[in-house]
Amino acid sequence: MVEASHPRLSVVRQCALLGISRSGHYYRPTGESVATLALMRLIDEAFLECPYYGSRQMVRHLRRLGHWVGRARVVRLMRRMGLAAIYQKPNTSAPHPEHRVYPYLLRDLAIIRPNQVWCSDITYIPMRRGFLYLVAIMDWHSRRVLSWRVSNTMDVAFCTDALEEALARHGKPEVFNTDQGSQGGLNWSSQHLGGGGCDEHTEAAFGSVWAGGDTLSWPATGGTA
């Protein structure tokens, strides 16, 4: 594309018109060294046997074989080879297709007191092998964590357990705001705790707490503030 012997345009001008630097025009890529190619072969063989190996596990595997390599180098080589660990990834925000979408109630709303608005979300905690799900119920005004639960499965039980404990300890807020999740059969995106704001799944799950009766309980790990 760049002609060094062009009669009217210099190399610098041609590179500018093409949107490349002059050094980029002169650069010639070099291939990997013999040692790096041998390392890539070991990575490829290990990945065929253990496709769930990420860069950290691959580094440990190579060091066990006597190759003292850093993670940055392994990440670069795996990316160049197009290798990515195959494992079940967390999905905490996928909406259920059958769940009703409620209107967003917090736009232009002045939150001026505790127990006016609660919020909740689910995230995941990376572990040595896999991950755990964490749900937290928080008061929007005071930023206080009212309750939380940890679970190794993405189901409705630990979510309802956390909300039940928050309701039992702190009463019922005016608005309960969450994202559009789909844990189990519960519409976790419900923003109302009363007044017709919850669907039948939510009312069935939380009805015992609202009525002041016996609360439901599931095995989970968690706590309150």
ChimeraX attribute file (.defattr): number of C-alpha atoms within 10 A of each C-alpha:
attribute: neighborCount
match mode: 1-to-1
recipient: residues
	/A:1	7
	/A:2	14
	/A:3	11
	/A:4	11
	/A:5	9
	/A:6	10
	/A:7	7
	/A:8	8
	/A:9	13
	/A:10	14
	/A:11	17
	/A:12	16
	/A:13	14
	/A:14	19
	/A:15	19
	/A:16	12
	/A:17	10
	/A:18	11
	/A:19	9
	/A:20	12
	/A:21	16
	/A:22	14
	/A:23	10
	/A:24	9
	/A:25	13
	/A:26	8
	/A:27	9
	/A:28	8
	/A:29	6
	/A:30	6
	/A:31	8
	/A:32	10
	/A:33	9
	/A:34	9
	/A:35	9
	/A:36	13
	/A:37	13
	/A:38	12
	/A:39	17
	/A:40	18
	/A:41	12
	/A:42	16
	/A:43	22
	/A:44	16
	/A:45	12
	/A:46	16
	/A:47	19
	/A:48	11
	/A:49	9
	/A:50	14
	/A:51	15
	/A:52	16
	/A:53	21
	/A:54	18
	/A:55	23
	/A:56	13
	/A:57	14
	/A:58	23
	/A:59	22
	/A:60	17
	/A:61	16
	/A:62	18
	/A:63	13
	/A:64	10
	/A:65	10
	/A:66	9
	/A:67	12
	/A:68	11
	/A:69	14
	/A:70	14
	/A:71	15
	/A:72	12
	/A:73	13
	/A:74	20
	/A:75	18
	/A:76	12
	/A:77	18
	/A:78	20
	/A:79	12
	/A:80	10
	/A:81	12
	/A:82	8
	/A:83	17
	/A:84	15
	/A:85	15
	/A:86	12
	/A:87	11
	/A:88	9
	/A:89	8
	/A:90	16
	/A:91	13
	/A:92	18
	/A:93	14
	/A:94	11
	/A:95	17
	/A:96	18
	/A:97	8
	/A:98	9
	/A:99	18
	/A:100	14
	/A:101	15
	/A:102	14
	/A:103	10
	/A:104	10
	/A:105	13
	/A:106	13
	/A:107	7
	/A:108	6
	/A:109	8
	/A:110	9
	/A:111	13
	/A:112	11
	/A:113	11
	/A:114	15
	/A:115	19
	/A:116	16
	/A:117	24
	/A:118	25
	/A:119	19
	/A:120	23
	/A:121	19
	/A:122	21
	/A:123	15
	/A:124	18
	/A:125	12
	/A:126	11
	/A:127	8
	/A:128	5
	/A:129	6
	/A:130	13
	/A:131	16
	/A:132	16
	/A:133	20
	/A:134	21
	/A:135	22
	/A:136	22
	/A:137	27
	/A:138	24
	/A:139	22
	/A:140	20
	/A:141	16
	/A:142	14
	/A:143	12
	/A:144	14
	/A:145	18
	/A:146	21
	/A:147	24
	/A:148	25
	/A:149	22
	/A:150	22
	/A:151	19
	/A:152	15
	/A:153	13
	/A:154	20
	/A:155	15
	/A:156	16
	/A:157	20
	/A:158	26
	/A:159	26
	/A:160	22
	/A:161	24
	/A:162	25
	/A:163	22
	/A:164	22
	/A:165	21
	/A:166	24
	/A:167	18
	/A:168	13
	/A:169	12
	/A:170	13
	/A:171	12
	/A:172	18
	/A:173	17
	/A:174	14
	/A:175	19
	/A:176	26
	/A:177	24
	/A:178	17
	/A:179	20
	/A:180	20
	/A:181	20
	/A:182	22
	/A:183	23
	/A:184	13
	/A:185	14
	/A:186	23
	/A:187	25
	/A:188	26
	/A:189	24
	/A:190	24
	/A:191	24
	/A:192	18
	/A:193	19
	/A:194	15
	/A:195	7
	/A:196	9
	/A:197	16
	/A:198	20
	/A:199	14
	/A:200	13
	/A:201	14
	/A:202	18
	/A:203	18
	/A:204	11
	/A:205	18
	/A:206	20
	/A:207	17
	/A:208	14
	/A:209	19
	/A:210	17
	/A:211	9
	/A:212	9
	/A:213	9
	/A:214	10
	/A:215	16
	/A:216	15
	/A:217	13
	/A:218	9
	/A:219	9
	/A:220	16
	/A:221	14
	/A:222	16
	/A:223	15
	/A:224	15
	/A:225	9
